[in-house]
Every structure is written in structure tokens, then in C-alpha cells.
Amino acid sequence: MSGSGHWDERYSAEEYVWKTDPHQFLASEVEGLAIGRSLDLATGEGRNAVWLATQGWQSTGLDFSAVGLAKGAKLAESVGVTVEWIHADATVWTTADKFDLCVVFYLQVPQAQRTAAFAAAAQCLAPGGTVLVVGHDRANLRDGYGGPQDTNVLYSADEVQQDLLASELPDLVIDHAGQKLRSVETADGGAVAIDCLVRAHRAA
Ligand SMILES: C[S@@+](CC[C@H](N)C(=O)[O-])C[C@H]1O[C@@H](n2cnc3c(N)ncnc32)[C@H](O)[C@@H]1O
């Protein structure tokens, strides 16, 4: 996948490309976490950042597409929540701020950028904070539905684990790493996509 211009163009229609409901894994993955400050890296049109705000999180969404962020802001306004929007490149962005939850859904970039972004996602966790990464699994190319067809931007749960551990946080604990099937509605009926999902936390 390419630069922000590509995504700005993709998001240019009024309709939401990824719809406005949160991702189907998000609610169950964050259930039971102590609500605090959240960051949605590569937030796109903001569906997950907005949903987190509706659940009481002090929510931030970051993306390099200004058009996507503008749609996120519109969505937040329509449901009456506040989200902080950051226009930045997730593969070079760093912050001194700390978050209790960092989610990254489908940031499909080549390995060096991916490692930088996922390591930064772990580094910005507050003690006790959780990081959740969901992406198009390598196996999806052959056996699953949709997603990027470029092997350079696909990854596996093992690779995500290595990226998170590249943060060199001594207290990062991997809670789960594996493939997860996702149901997809298509014009021809139901299909199944293969995602990878990794969840980790910093010791409190
Ligand atoms: C497949 S979309 C997913 C959007 C959102 N996470 C969701 O699930 O609805 C991928 C997003 O990654 C963003 N993205 C890709 N490379 C990026 C980068 N280097 N920095 C920030 N955002 C990036 C794109 O702008 C796009 O919004």
C-alpha cells in the first residue's frame, strides 16, 4: 500500500469505506480493561477511535490521511463524543504521552516501517497498558478473502510479536498471538478473511 495521497483519494467519497461501526473484534478485546487513555494508530476514518470514546475512553486517533481524519471528526461530532485527532506518519511518530490502550488495525506497510510503528505502539503504553494489533495475515493471500495482495505488507502474529518486542520494554508481556478468522459480507454472500491478532500488556 502506498502513501497518504492514495488514502486521501480512497476516503474522498462521503460514504465511509470501513463503515462507522467499530471493528468486529474490538469490543470483546477491550472488555474488562480499566478505561483510561486510548490511542488508535492508523485510525483511518476513525470508527474505532470514536467507538472507544463512546465507551468512556479518552480517545486519540492518528493517521497520515487528513481526509480520513476529517471524516473521523465528523463521525465523532455526529455521535457527540470528543476525540483528539493527530495527523502524522505512524512509522516515524513518537510521543512522550502514555496510553492505557493502543490499538492498531490493518496498518499494512513494509517490514521496516511496520517494526518501527508497532515498537512505538508498545513504547507509548503506560504501566498496565494494553496493545492490540490486528492485521491481514500472510495466509490470507492464498486462503482468505480480500486484503492487500502484496506479500511485502502482509505479516504474521509471530512477526508482530517480534516487532512489539523490538520496543525493548523489559516488562512487555505477550498475552495472545495467533490467527483469527473474520466473517465478511460480500455481494456474493459470506466470506472468511484470515487476520492475525496480537495482544500484549505492560506490567503494572
Ligand atoms: C486499511 S485502513 C484501516 C483503518 C482503520 N484502522 C480501520 O480499521 O478502520 C489502513 C489505514 O492506515 C493508514 N496508514 C497507512 N500507512 C500509514 C502511515 N505510515 N502513517 C499513518 N497512517 C497510515 C491509512 O491512511 C489507512 O487509514
Ligand as a Chemical Component Dictionary entry (heavy atoms), coordinates in Angstrom:
data_LIG
# 
_chem_comp.id                   LIG 
_chem_comp.type                 NON-POLYMER 
_chem_comp.pdbx_formal_charge   0 
_chem_comp.three_letter_code    LIG 
# 
loop_
_chem_comp_atom.comp_id 
_chem_comp_atom.atom_id 
_chem_comp_atom.alt_atom_id 
_chem_comp_atom.type_symbol 
_chem_comp_atom.charge 
_chem_comp_atom.model_Cartn_x 
_chem_comp_atom.model_Cartn_y 
_chem_comp_atom.model_Cartn_z 
_chem_comp_atom.pdbx_ordinal 
LIG C1  C1  C 0  -6.983  -0.482 5.963  1  
LIG S1  S1  S 1  -7.050  1.141  6.628  2  
LIG C2  C2  C 0  -7.596  0.783  8.288  3  
LIG C3  C3  C 0  -8.171  1.960  9.008  4  
LIG C4  C4  C 0  -8.631  1.704  10.428 5  
LIG N1  N1  N 0  -7.566  1.167  11.251 6  
LIG C5  C5  C 0  -9.827  0.802  10.456 7  
LIG O1  O1  O 0  -9.666  -0.392 10.761 8  
LIG O2  O2  O -1 -10.918 1.272  10.165 9  
LIG C6  C6  C 0  -5.321  1.490  6.838  10 
LIG C7  C7  C 0  -5.032  2.886  7.356  11 
LIG O3  O3  O 0  -3.631  3.009  7.591  12 
LIG C8  C8  C 0  -3.272  4.343  7.324  13 
LIG N2  N2  N 0  -1.822  4.382  7.129  14 
LIG C9  C9  C 0  -1.080  3.670  6.246  15 
LIG N3  N3  N 0  0.216   3.992  6.378  16 
LIG C10 C10 C 0  0.287   4.927  7.365  17 
LIG C11 C11 C 0  1.351   5.630  7.964  18 
LIG N4  N4  N 0  2.618   5.449  7.572  19 
LIG N5  N5  N 0  1.069   6.513  8.957  20 
LIG C12 C12 C 0  -0.212  6.713  9.360  21 
LIG N6  N6  N 0  -1.270  6.074  8.823  22 
LIG C13 C13 C 0  -1.016  5.185  7.844  23 
LIG C14 C14 C 0  -4.070  4.699  6.079  24 
LIG O4  O4  O 0  -4.201  6.084  5.903  25 
LIG C15 C15 C 0  -5.400  3.998  6.388  26 
LIG O5  O5  O 0  -6.293  4.896  7.018  27 
# 
loop_
_chem_comp_bond.comp_id 
_chem_comp_bond.atom_id_1 
_chem_comp_bond.atom_id_2 
_chem_comp_bond.value_order 
_chem_comp_bond.pdbx_ordinal 
LIG C1  S1  SING 1  
LIG S1  C2  SING 2  
LIG S1  C6  SING 3  
LIG C2  C3  SING 4  
LIG C3  C4  SING 5  
LIG C4  N1  SING 6  
LIG C4  C5  SING 7  
LIG C5  O1  DOUB 8  
LIG C5  O2  SING 9  
LIG C6  C7  SING 10 
LIG C7  O3  SING 11 
LIG C7  C15 SING 12 
LIG O3  C8  SING 13 
LIG C8  N2  SING 14 
LIG C8  C14 SING 15 
LIG N2  C9  SING 16 
LIG N2  C13 SING 17 
LIG C9  N3  DOUB 18 
LIG N3  C10 SING 19 
LIG C10 C11 SING 20 
LIG C10 C13 DOUB 21 
LIG C11 N4  SING 22 
LIG C11 N5  DOUB 23 
LIG N5  C12 SING 24 
LIG C12 N6  DOUB 25 
LIG N6  C13 SING 26 
LIG C14 O4  SING 27 
LIG C14 C15 SING 28 
LIG C15 O5  SING 29 
# 
